[in-house]
Amino acid sequence: MSSEPPPGSGRQPPEDDPFRKQPPPPPGAGSPYDTPYGGDRPPPSSGGPYGGDPYGGGSQPGDPLAGMPPLADSGRRTLARIIDMILVGVVVWLLGWGLRVNEYGFDGDRIDTGRSFTQSVIAAVLYIAYDTVLISRTGQTLGKKWLGLRVADLDSGATPSVQTALTRAAVLWLPFAFCCACVWTIIAGGWSYFDRPYKQGLHDKAAKTVVVSTR
C-alpha cells in the first residue's frame, strides 16, 4: 500500500516527518503473543470524537482523520491563540513605539490616522510571519506548543509546507491591515466551535489543515 498523499494535497511530506501518517501494519504482523490490536492500544470503539478510537483506528476507510491524533479542543485552541496574540502584540507595540506609529498621532487639532494604519500593517506582517515560520517548521506556534496542540495537513497528517502555512496565516491575519481585525479573528477562529467533522477554522479550510492534540 502506498503512503503517498492523495492527489491535490500539495507537497509530499518528508519521510522523516514524525507526524506523517503511516500505513497500517499488514494483518498478522507482530508476535503471536501480541494483543489483537498491538501492544497496549485498545481495540477500535466509538470513543473517539467522531467515531472510532482516539487515533482514527475505527474510522471509515478513506477518512482523512484515520491515523491522526484526536482533534484539538476549540477552547484550548482559543487560549493558544490568545497567548500568541499577546506575544506578538508586545513586539508590535515595541516596534510601533520605536517607529513612533503607536495608535493615533495628534498634531494640534488634527488626528493622524495614518500612524494607526501603519501599526496595523506592522501587526499583520508580524503575525503572518510568526505563524508561517513556526507552523511550517514544527506545526506549532509557542502557544500551541505550550498547550499541546499542532497544525497538520488534513490529507497527509504531515507538518504543513511553507505555502500552506502562509495561506493559513494570511487568511487569519491579513485583515489586520485593513479593518475589523478583532471581529474577523473571532469569526475565523471561532468557526472551529461549530464546524464538523474536522473542527476547522476558516483559515484551516483555506489551507486544508486541522489542529490536533499532541497530549
N, C-alpha and C positions, 0 to 999 in steps of 0.2 A: 504493500500500500504506500502510495506516495505521500510525503509530508509537505509537499509544496502547497503554498497558499492558493486559494481559488483564483481564477482569472479576475482581473479588475481590482485586486487588493493592494496594488501599488508595488513597493519594493519587496524583494524576497527577504524574509527575516534571516539574520545570520545564524549559522549553525550553532555558534556558542552562546546564543541568547538563552539564558536560563529560564526565561518565561515563555519561550516559544512552545506552541502546542506540540505534543509528541504523539505519534500514532499509538494506539492501544497495543499491548503485548499480544502475540498470537495465542489462540486457545491452547491450553495445556502447557504453556510455558511455566518454568519455575519448578521448585522442588515438589515431589508428591506429598510432602508434609506441610506445604503452604496452605493457608486458608483459601477457600474458593475464590476470594476476591483479592488475594495478595496481602501478606503482612497483617497489619492491624486495621487496614481500611475496611470499613463496614460495607455490606452489600448495598446495591442501589435501593433507594427508598424514595418516598415522597417528601423527604425532609428538607430539600433544597428550596431556595427562594422561589423557583418557578418550576418545581417538579424535578425529580432525580436527586442524586446525592449532592452535597455541597460543592463538589468539584465537577459536576456535569456527567457523572458516570451513568446516571439514569436518564439523561436527556435523549430526546428523539434523534434518530440518525439525521445528520446534516445540520443539527442545531449548532450555531456558532459558539454557544456557551460551553459546549462539550469540551472537557479537558482544561477548563479555566477555573481559578478560584471563585468563590462566591462574589456576586456583585456587591459593591460598596454601599453602605447605608447612606442615604441622602443627607442625613443630619451631620454625619462625620465629614462628608464632602463639603458641606457649607462651612463648618468650622475650619477645615483645612484652607478653604478659600479666604476666609476672614484673616487667618494667620498670614497667608501670602500677601494679601492686600495691605496689611499693617507693615510687613517687612519692606515691600517695595514702596509703600507710601512714605515711609521715613526717608528713603533715598530720594524720592521725588521732591519732598519738601526741602531737603538739604540742597539739592541742585537748584530748585526754584529760588531758594534764599540766596545761594551763591550767584545766580544769574539775575537776581532782582526781578523775578517774574512771579513771585508768590501772590496768588489770588488777584485782587484788583488793585491797580495803581491809581493814586489820586494826585492830580496836578491842578491845584486851585479848585475850581468848580467843575473840572472835567474828570470823569472816571475812565481810566484806561483799561477797557475790557480786553484789549489785545494781550495784556500780560496774563490774564486768566486763560485765554485760549492757548498761549504758548506753554503754560504749565500743563494744560490738558494734553497737548501734543507730546510733551516730555513724558507724561504719565503713560499714555498709550504705547509709546515706543518702548519704555522700560518694562511695562507689564508684558508686552508681546515678546520681547527679547528674553525676559526671565522665564516665561512659560516654555518658549520654543527650545531654548538651550537645555534646560533641565529635563523636560519631558522627552526630548529626543535622545538624551544620554541614558537616563535610567527609568524613564516613565514616571518620575516623582519630582514634584516641587518640594521645597522644605516642609511646607505644611502637610502635604500628602505623606511624606516620609515619616514625619513625627506621629501621624495618626494611623499609619499602617495602610495606606492606600496607594494605588498605582494605576496609571493610564495604560491601556493595552489596545492594540489593533483588534477590532471585532473579528476580522477574518482569520488572523493567524495567532493572536494572543501575544505577539511579539511587542517589543518596545517600539513606539511609533517612530517613523522616519522624520527627518527634519522638515520635509514638505508637509507631512501630516500634522506634526506638532505646530508648524507655523499657521496652517489653515485653522486649526482648533483655537489657537491663541488669538488670531486676528478676528475671528467671528466673535469671540468673547470680549476683547479689549478695544478693538478699533473705534467703537462708538465713544470712547473716552475723549477722542479728539474733536468730536462734533457736538453731540447733545445727549441728554437723557442717559448719562453714563451709569448712574446707580440703578435707574429703572431697568435698563437693558440687561445689566449684570444679574439683577434679581430674576428677570424673566428667563434669560438664557440658562442660568444655573439652576433656577428653581424648577425648570421643566422636568428635571430628573425625578422630582417627587411624584409626578403623575404619569411619566412615560412607562409604557410596558411594551415588550417584555424586558428591555435592556437597560432601563433606568438611565437613559441618556439625556444630557442637557442639549440645547440646540447646537452648541459648539461641538458636542460629541457626534451629533447626527451629521453635521457638515464634514467632519473629519473621519467618520466611520470608526469611532473609538468607543470604548466603555471604560468605566472605572471599577476596579476590583479591589478586594481586600487582600492584604498580604499577611494578615494575622489569623 
